[in-house]
Amino acid sequence: MGRSALTREEVLAAAAALVRQDGPAALTMRRLAAELGTAVTSIYWHVGNRESLLDALVERTVQEMGAVRPAGRTPADRVVSVARILRRELRERPHLIALVHERGLTERMFLPAQQALAREVHAAGLRGSRAADAVRAIQFQIVGFLLVERNRERSPAQSPGEHELWDPAAAPGDPDLAEALSRPPDPDRLFLLSVRALAGALLADGGERPA
């Protein structure tokens, strides 16, 4: 027996969950109906055909990515918080982000984060092209880091690996460096290190002042 009080938002949430888990190819109207315990005709009534459903998922993703709430005492702190939010949101929904990109809405999706960054570089005293360069440099750092991160995660096992390539003889006079580079990197720590360094350098030139 089908559900009687199904809503459009429930359909979209279930569809988004399927795409996030298994990719767009896994999203069929029949499977979605089974997940929701309803008839296929009910899915069509709420969201139209599959293409209309994908369009709705893209719009929903764009709106979710717009929920950027910076936190922190200084502009640099708030820039770092925006970067962390953006990286987390992008990592959590790669298949949905790919759909957004395919439909040519990537720039619109990133606009709220850009606007949040622009407010913080303004608070730090930057204006005009210097402010725009700072916003884009930070955005490129976030997205570029994420691309490298995903590439490392998806790449085949390396032989020899870092633990074999780096030994004390590879770093004369600095065995601690060789030992550290022989261990797997910590992406979270490296991301914060790189964004803090970039934000600090960019905003320091503008004469950062307390919010």
Backbone as CSV, one residue per row, in Angstrom:
resi,resn,N_x,N_y,N_z,CA_x,CA_y,CA_z,C_x,C_y,C_z
1,MET,0.843,-1.202,0.000,0.000,0.000,0.000,0.882,1.257,0.000
2,GLY,0.584,2.182,-0.879,1.394,3.391,-1.012,1.159,4.366,0.124
3,ARG,2.113,5.279,0.269,1.970,6.303,1.291,0.959,7.332,0.809
4,SER,0.275,7.942,1.762,-0.793,8.873,1.390,-0.401,10.328,1.555
5,ALA,0.622,10.613,2.385,0.937,12.019,2.676,2.322,12.409,2.166
6,LEU,2.745,11.808,1.079,4.052,12.097,0.517,4.124,13.554,0.040
7,THR,5.253,14.200,0.307,5.432,15.585,-0.123,6.550,15.674,-1.161
8,ARG,6.568,16.769,-1.881,7.614,16.990,-2.879,8.991,17.016,-2.217
9,GLU,9.092,17.629,-1.061,10.386,17.708,-0.382,10.878,16.325,0.025
10,GLU,9.985,15.457,0.445,10.386,14.084,0.781,10.908,13.356,-0.450
11,VAL,10.262,13.577,-1.589,10.719,12.954,-2.832,12.123,13.460,-3.181
12,LEU,12.326,14.765,-3.091,13.629,15.342,-3.425,14.710,14.885,-2.451
13,ALA,14.376,14.799,-1.176,15.353,14.362,-0.180,15.779,12.919,-0.437
14,ALA,14.810,12.060,-0.753,15.120,10.657,-1.033,15.937,10.531,-2.311
15,ALA,15.584,11.314,-3.328,16.327,11.284,-4.588,17.762,11.771,-4.375
16,ALA,17.926,12.839,-3.599,19.261,13.352,-3.317,20.098,12.320,-2.578
17,ALA,19.475,11.597,-1.647,20.194,10.569,-0.894,20.679,9.455,-1.824
18,LEU,19.844,9.067,-2.778,20.242,8.030,-3.731,21.416,8.489,-4.591
19,VAL,21.333,9.726,-5.070,22.410,10.238,-5.918,23.698,10.387,-5.127
20,ARG,23.602,10.880,-3.910,24.794,11.046,-3.084,25.462,9.708,-2.802
21,GLN,24.663,8.677,-2.654,25.205,7.362,-2.309,25.742,6.617,-3.524
22,ASP,24.977,6.599,-4.615,25.322,5.726,-5.746,25.474,6.435,-7.084
23,GLY,25.294,7.754,-7.126,25.443,8.471,-8.379,24.138,8.600,-9.147
24,PRO,24.095,9.491,-10.143,22.865,9.748,-10.891,22.298,8.515,-11.587
25,ALA,23.169,7.596,-12.032,22.687,6.409,-12.747,21.782,5.550,-11.879
26,ALA,21.960,5.640,-10.559,21.149,4.829,-9.647,19.748,5.398,-9.452
27,LEU,19.549,6.638,-9.905,18.262,7.286,-9.679,17.280,6.940,-10.793
28,THR,16.444,5.977,-10.533,15.342,5.655,-11.442,14.044,5.917,-10.703
29,MET,12.995,6.185,-11.439,11.715,6.475,-10.801,11.208,5.248,-10.040
30,ARG,11.477,4.077,-10.589,11.021,2.851,-9.924,11.748,2.645,-8.596
31,ARG,13.066,2.833,-8.609,13.822,2.650,-7.362,13.430,3.705,-6.336
32,LEU,13.242,4.932,-6.794,12.852,6.000,-5.880,11.493,5.705,-5.253
33,ALA,10.570,5.213,-6.066,9.240,4.864,-5.539,9.361,3.757,-4.501
34,ALA,10.236,2.774,-4.771,10.419,1.685,-3.817,11.008,2.200,-2.503
35,GLU,11.972,3.121,-2.603,12.583,3.691,-1.390,11.541,4.418,-0.547
36,LEU,10.596,5.049,-1.211,9.584,5.843,-0.502,8.333,5.039,-0.163
37,GLY,8.260,3.819,-0.671,7.084,2.995,-0.397,5.825,3.548,-1.025
38,THR,5.962,4.028,-2.259,4.816,4.610,-2.943,4.784,4.128,-4.389
39,ALA,3.784,4.552,-5.126,3.666,4.165,-6.535,4.489,5.108,-7.408
40,VAL,4.969,4.594,-8.538,5.745,5.409,-9.475,4.927,6.617,-9.926
41,THR,3.634,6.432,-10.108,2.779,7.539,-10.551,2.780,8.679,-9.537
42,SER,2.933,8.359,-8.261,2.991,9.398,-7.239,4.259,10.234,-7.386
43,ILE,5.371,9.591,-7.736,6.623,10.313,-7.952,6.464,11.293,-9.117
44,TYR,5.879,10.804,-10.211,5.661,11.672,-11.377,4.760,12.856,-11.014
45,TRP,3.767,12.626,-10.199,2.840,13.689,-9.828,3.551,14.796,-9.066
46,HIS,4.501,14.400,-8.205,5.204,15.389,-7.369,6.315,16.118,-8.105
47,VAL,7.061,15.424,-8.982,8.251,16.045,-9.564,8.329,15.969,-11.088
48,GLY,7.345,15.391,-11.734,7.411,15.260,-13.183,8.283,14.086,-13.591
49,ASN,8.896,14.156,-14.787,9.709,13.046,-15.255,11.119,13.092,-14.645
50,ARG,11.961,12.167,-15.057,13.287,12.063,-14.445,14.120,13.319,-14.696
51,GLU,14.054,13.876,-15.892,14.817,15.086,-16.175,14.356,16.253,-15.309
52,SER,13.065,16.358,-15.104,12.539,17.418,-14.230,13.008,17.190,-12.799
53,LEU,13.076,15.918,-12.398,13.561,15.586,-11.058,15.027,15.987,-10.914
54,LEU,15.855,15.698,-11.919,17.263,16.074,-11.860,17.415,17.591,-11.806
55,ASP,16.594,18.302,-12.581,16.631,19.772,-12.536,16.294,20.277,-11.135
56,ALA,15.303,19.652,-10.514,14.904,20.064,-9.160,16.017,19.760,-8.160
57,LEU,16.711,18.635,-8.346,17.822,18.295,-7.449,18.965,19.299,-7.596
58,VAL,19.221,19.712,-8.820,20.267,20.713,-9.054,19.903,22.021,-8.354
59,GLU,18.677,22.464,-8.503,18.237,23.701,-7.849,18.321,23.578,-6.334
60,ARG,17.946,22.441,-5.825,18.003,22.195,-4.375,19.455,22.239,-3.887
61,THR,20.358,21.652,-4.658,21.777,21.648,-4.290,22.338,23.055,-4.291
62,VAL,21.990,23.840,-5.308,22.450,25.233,-5.386,21.990,26.008,-4.152
63,GLN,20.745,25.802,-3.749,20.219,26.500,-2.577,20.925,26.042,-1.301
64,GLU,21.164,24.745,-1.170,21.846,24.234,0.023,23.273,24.776,0.119
65,MET,23.945,24.870,-1.026,25.308,25.385,-1.031,25.354,26.873,-0.707
66,GLY,24.201,27.529,-0.763,24.140,28.946,-0.447,24.037,29.244,1.032
67,ALA,23.891,28.206,1.843,23.732,28.415,3.289,25.100,28.565,3.958
68,VAL,25.774,29.683,3.691,27.109,29.941,4.231,26.986,30.892,5.410
69,ARG,27.413,30.447,6.580,27.326,31.265,7.795,28.717,31.402,8.406
70,PRO,29.475,32.446,8.039,30.836,32.599,8.572,30.819,32.747,10.091
71,ALA,31.897,32.281,10.710,32.036,32.412,12.165,33.482,32.774,12.473
72,GLY,33.677,33.532,13.556,35.033,33.887,13.952,35.122,35.339,14.373
73,ARG,36.213,35.664,15.070,36.367,37.005,15.626,36.893,38.005,14.607
74,THR,37.781,37.565,13.710,38.396,38.469,12.745,37.997,38.065,11.317
75,PRO,38.208,38.967,10.354,37.926,38.595,8.957,38.683,37.345,8.523
76,ALA,39.944,37.223,8.932,40.721,36.036,8.553,40.098,34.770,9.134
77,ASP,39.666,34.840,10.388,39.002,33.686,11.005,37.735,33.321,10.240
78,ARG,36.978,34.334,9.840,35.722,34.073,9.142,35.960,33.538,7.727
79,VAL,37.028,34.012,7.080,37.386,33.456,5.770,37.697,31.967,5.904
80,VAL,38.450,31.614,6.920,38.776,30.201,7.142,37.505,29.399,7.396
81,SER,36.556,29.970,8.116,35.313,29.242,8.393,34.516,29.023,7.111
82,VAL,34.504,30.024,6.217,33.826,29.856,4.923,34.512,28.750,4.125
83,ALA,35.825,28.748,4.129,36.580,27.725,3.394,36.259,26.330,3.915
84,ARG,36.198,26.184,5.231,35.900,24.864,5.814,34.490,24.415,5.453
85,ILE,33.538,25.340,5.507,32.158,25.005,5.148,32.086,24.562,3.689
86,LEU,32.713,25.329,2.815,32.642,25.032,1.391,33.282,23.682,1.082
87,ARG,34.437,23.430,1.648,35.099,22.124,1.414,34.232,20.982,1.910
88,ARG,33.669,21.130,3.094,32.815,20.067,3.645,31.607,19.809,2.756
89,GLU,30.943,20.879,2.333,29.743,20.714,1.522,30.068,20.099,0.165
90,LEU,31.177,20.493,-0.439,31.576,19.933,-1.724,31.941,18.462,-1.596
91,ARG,32.610,18.109,-0.502,33.008,16.709,-0.294,31.806,15.804,-0.038
92,GLU,30.780,16.348,0.600,29.644,15.526,0.989,28.710,15.187,-0.166
93,ARG,28.773,15.934,-1.277,27.827,15.704,-2.364,28.486,15.792,-3.747
94,PRO,29.516,14.998,-3.997,30.229,15.112,-5.277,29.359,14.838,-6.499
95,HIS,28.456,13.841,-6.407,27.612,13.522,-7.563,26.633,14.658,-7.863
96,LEU,26.088,15.260,-6.826,25.156,16.363,-7.020,25.882,17.599,-7.560
97,ILE,27.099,17.837,-7.076,27.891,18.961,-7.566,28.194,18.759,-9.051
98,ALA,28.465,17.506,-9.450,28.725,17.211,-10.859,27.498,17.530,-11.714
99,LEU,26.309,17.241,-11.182,25.080,17.573,-11.908,24.933,19.088,-12.073
100,VAL,25.246,19.816,-11.028,25.195,21.279,-11.100,26.140,21.781,-12.191
101,HIS,27.339,21.219,-12.211,28.338,21.632,-13.197,27.878,21.316,-14.621
102,GLU,27.309,20.137,-14.797,26.845,19.728,-16.127,25.771,20.663,-16.663
103,ARG,24.988,21.247,-15.779,23.912,22.146,-16.202,24.343,23.605,-16.236
104,GLY,25.651,23.830,-16.098,26.180,25.181,-16.253,25.817,26.135,-15.131
105,LEU,25.623,25.613,-13.918,25.224,26.471,-12.803,26.293,26.566,-11.705
106,THR,27.524,26.185,-12.049,28.581,26.190,-11.035,28.828,27.589,-10.480
107,GLU,28.899,28.586,-11.368,29.181,29.946,-10.903,28.067,30.448,-9.986
108,ARG,26.834,30.133,-10.332,25.721,30.554,-9.473,25.802,29.847,-8.125
109,MET,26.201,28.580,-8.139,26.302,27.818,-6.893,27.345,28.430,-5.956
110,PHE,28.447,28.911,-6.533,29.524,29.464,-5.710,29.289,30.915,-5.299
111,LEU,28.287,31.563,-5.878,28.083,32.985,-5.620,27.911,33.319,-4.133
112,PRO,27.069,32.596,-3.364,26.938,32.956,-1.944,28.255,32.884,-1.184
113,ALA,29.088,31.894,-1.485,30.387,31.799,-0.816,31.279,32.956,-1.240
114,GLN,31.240,33.322,-2.529,32.006,34.473,-2.994,31.562,35.745,-2.278
115,GLN,30.255,35.909,-2.128,29.738,37.101,-1.466,30.168,37.143,0.000
116,ALA,30.160,35.984,0.654,30.602,35.916,2.050,32.083,36.281,2.150
117,LEU,32.894,35.770,1.224,34.318,36.104,1.222,34.534,37.584,0.932
118,ALA,33.735,38.134,0.013,33.868,39.551,-0.323,33.601,40.431,0.896
119,ARG,32.611,40.056,1.687,32.316,40.843,2.897,33.508,40.826,3.855
120,GLU,34.176,39.691,3.945,35.299,39.589,4.883,36.538,40.323,4.376
121,VAL,36.809,40.274,3.080,37.971,41.022,2.592,37.701,42.527,2.679
122,HIS,36.446,42.937,2.542,36.081,44.339,2.775,36.324,44.707,4.236
123,ALA,35.930,43.815,5.144,36.127,44.082,6.575,37.607,44.213,6.905
124,ALA,38.463,43.548,6.095,39.909,43.632,6.318,40.524,44.848,5.639
125,GLY,39.713,45.631,4.909,40.206,46.865,4.318,40.553,46.799,2.851
126,LEU,40.374,45.657,2.202,40.682,45.548,0.773,39.513,46.063,-0.055
127,ARG,39.845,46.655,-1.211,38.825,47.192,-2.101,39.201,46.912,-3.556
128,GLY,38.203,47.001,-4.431,38.437,46.929,-5.864,39.066,45.628,-6.329
129,SER,40.022,45.748,-7.259,40.626,44.558,-7.845,41.413,43.755,-6.825
130,ARG,41.982,44.428,-5.813,42.703,43.688,-4.768,41.743,42.816,-3.986
131,ALA,40.562,43.339,-3.710,39.557,42.534,-3.003,39.107,41.365,-3.876
132,ALA,38.877,41.633,-5.177,38.446,40.566,-6.087,39.506,39.491,-6.203
133,ASP,40.777,39.885,-6.295,41.864,38.907,-6.389,41.929,38.049,-5.129
134,ALA,41.719,38.671,-3.978,41.755,37.921,-2.727,40.633,36.884,-2.677
135,VAL,39.426,37.307,-3.056,38.283,36.390,-3.065,38.568,35.202,-3.979
136,ARG,39.052,35.482,-5.175,39.281,34.399,-6.138,40.450,33.508,-5.731
137,ALA,41.485,34.105,-5.175,42.620,33.300,-4.728,42.186,32.302,-3.662
138,ILE,41.355,32.767,-2.734,40.865,31.881,-1.669,39.957,30.803,-2.250
139,GLN,39.078,31.202,-3.161,38.169,30.230,-3.779,38.954,29.191,-4.574
140,PHE,39.944,29.623,-5.350,40.747,28.686,-6.127,41.517,27.738,-5.212
141,GLN,41.989,28.253,-4.084,42.703,27.397,-3.132,41.790,26.301,-2.603
142,ILE,40.557,26.659,-2.267,39.606,25.670,-1.736,39.321,24.590,-2.767
143,VAL,38.942,25.003,-3.967,38.565,24.047,-5.007,39.784,23.257,-5.479
144,GLY,40.927,23.933,-5.644,42.141,23.241,-6.077,42.586,22.198,-5.071
145,PHE,42.531,22.533,-3.796,42.893,21.571,-2.753,41.990,20.349,-2.827
146,LEU,40.700,20.609,-3.007,39.737,19.513,-3.063,40.012,18.598,-4.256
147,LEU,40.361,19.172,-5.410,40.657,18.358,-6.589,41.884,17.475,-6.356
148,VAL,42.928,18.041,-5.750,44.123,17.251,-5.431,43.778,16.147,-4.432
149,GLU,42.983,16.521,-3.449,42.576,15.563,-2.420,41.838,14.375,-3.035
150,ARG,40.885,14.664,-3.914,40.119,13.585,-4.547,40.992,12.745,-5.457
151,ASN,41.912,13.395,-6.155,42.808,12.660,-7.038,43.658,11.669,-6.248
152,ARG,44.141,12.091,-5.095,44.929,11.192,-4.244,44.071,10.031,-3.739
153,GLU,42.837,10.330,-3.387,41.956,9.277,-2.874,41.636,8.232,-3.934
154,ARG,41.541,8.674,-5.197,41.127,7.773,-6.273,42.301,7.119,-7.003
155,SER,43.505,7.598,-6.755,44.648,7.082,-7.502,44.991,5.666,-7.046
156,PRO,45.560,4.850,-7.933,45.949,3.490,-7.546,47.072,3.519,-6.517
157,ALA,47.250,2.421,-5.827,48.328,2.325,-4.845,49.668,2.585,-5.521
158,GLN,50.479,3.413,-4.896,51.753,3.804,-5.470,52.877,2.890,-4.988
159,SER,53.750,2.495,-5.904,54.893,1.660,-5.549,56.113,2.128,-6.350
160,PRO,57.109,2.676,-5.701,57.216,2.824,-4.243,56.363,3.967,-3.719
161,GLY,55.951,3.857,-2.476,55.165,4.893,-1.845,56.046,5.878,-1.101
162,GLU,55.414,6.896,-0.528,56.176,7.926,0.189,56.985,7.329,1.331
163,HIS,56.404,6.305,1.987,57.109,5.724,3.133,58.391,5.015,2.702
164,GLU,58.469,4.614,1.421,59.681,3.971,0.908,60.649,4.984,0.319
165,LEU,60.093,6.058,-0.252,60.947,7.042,-0.918,61.682,7.944,0.063
166,TRP,61.025,8.250,1.173,61.630,9.172,2.132,62.272,8.402,3.270
167,ASP,63.587,8.484,3.357,64.340,7.911,4.464,65.330,8.973,4.919
168,PRO,65.972,8.785,6.024,66.884,9.825,6.532,67.909,10.284,5.510
169,ALA,68.355,9.370,4.625,69.374,9.744,3.641,68.824,10.715,2.599
170,ALA,67.485,10.753,2.451,66.876,11.640,1.453,66.800,13.085,1.933
171,ALA,67.023,13.298,3.215,66.976,14.655,3.772,68.136,14.837,4.731
172,PRO,69.353,14.982,4.186,70.531,15.129,5.052,70.369,16.278,6.037
173,GLY,70.660,15.994,7.273,70.589,17.031,8.291,69.202,17.293,8.842
174,ASP,68.166,16.630,8.299,66.802,16.837,8.796,66.030,15.507,8.795
175,PRO,66.417,14.584,9.649,65.731,13.279,9.681,64.258,13.398,10.058
176,ASP,63.908,14.439,10.823,62.495,14.617,11.194,61.638,14.914,9.960
177,LEU,62.205,15.666,9.006,61.483,15.943,7.762,61.223,14.646,7.005
178,ALA,62.244,13.817,6.862,62.088,12.550,6.150,61.048,11.667,6.834
179,GLU,61.103,11.644,8.169,60.137,10.798,8.894,58.716,11.311,8.712
180,ALA,58.537,12.651,8.749,57.202,13.238,8.602,56.660,12.998,7.189
181,LEU,57.515,13.133,6.174,57.064,12.939,4.805,56.844,11.474,4.448
182,SER,57.307,10.580,5.290,57.072,9.148,5.054,55.715,8.705,5.580
183,ARG,55.090,9.593,6.367,53.768,9.266,6.901,52.682,9.818,5.984
184,PRO,51.479,9.213,5.991,50.383,9.743,5.162,50.039,11.167,5.582
185,PRO,49.697,12.033,4.626,49.341,13.413,4.991,47.997,13.474,5.692
186,ASP,47.804,14.506,6.475,46.537,14.766,7.144,45.834,15.881,6.362
187,PRO,44.886,15.547,5.468,44.268,16.565,4.615,43.595,17.687,5.392
188,ASP,42.921,17.365,6.487,42.234,18.402,7.259,43.231,19.430,7.793
189,ARG,44.328,18.935,8.350,45.329,19.844,8.912,45.994,20.665,7.815
190,LEU,46.319,20.024,6.697,46.965,20.737,5.601,46.037,21.787,4.987
191,PHE,44.761,21.460,4.911,43.806,22.425,4.366,43.749,23.669,5.235
192,LEU,43.604,23.482,6.535,43.558,24.636,7.437,44.860,25.425,7.398
193,LEU,45.988,24.721,7.363,47.286,25.389,7.304,47.391,26.271,6.064
194,SER,46.988,25.726,4.910,47.127,26.472,3.657,46.154,27.642,3.591
195,VAL,44.915,27.447,4.016,43.925,28.530,3.940,44.258,29.632,4.942
196,ARG,44.688,29.247,6.144,45.054,30.268,7.130,46.236,31.096,6.640
197,ALA,47.228,30.423,6.059,48.405,31.143,5.568,48.013,32.092,4.434
198,LEU,47.192,31.611,3.506,46.774,32.444,2.379,45.921,33.617,2.849
199,ALA,44.936,33.344,3.688,44.064,34.410,4.179,44.863,35.433,4.982
200,GLY,45.759,34.954,5.828,46.565,35.868,6.628,47.413,36.784,5.765
201,ALA,48.040,36.215,4.719,48.894,37.019,3.841,48.076,38.025,3.034
202,LEU,46.955,37.583,2.503,46.132,38.468,1.670,45.497,39.599,2.478
203,LEU,44.975,39.261,3.653,44.245,40.265,4.424,45.160,41.180,5.216
204,ALA,46.372,40.726,5.518,47.301,41.565,6.275,47.633,42.823,5.484
205,ASP,47.690,42.708,4.165,47.991,43.874,3.335,46.914,44.936,3.377
206,GLY,45.692,44.500,3.745,44.592,45.456,3.771,44.430,46.143,5.102
207,GLY,45.276,45.776,6.063,45.138,46.389,7.380,43.953,45.822,8.114
208,GLU,44.021,44.516,8.446,42.901,43.853,9.101,42.545,44.540,10.417
209,ARG,41.258,44.694,10.638,40.806,45.321,11.860,39.684,44.479,12.463
210,PRO,39.488,44.509,13.781,38.452,43.693,14.403,37.097,43.995,13.835
211,ALA,36.235,42.950,13.787,34.866,43.124,13.285,34.040,43.885,14.291
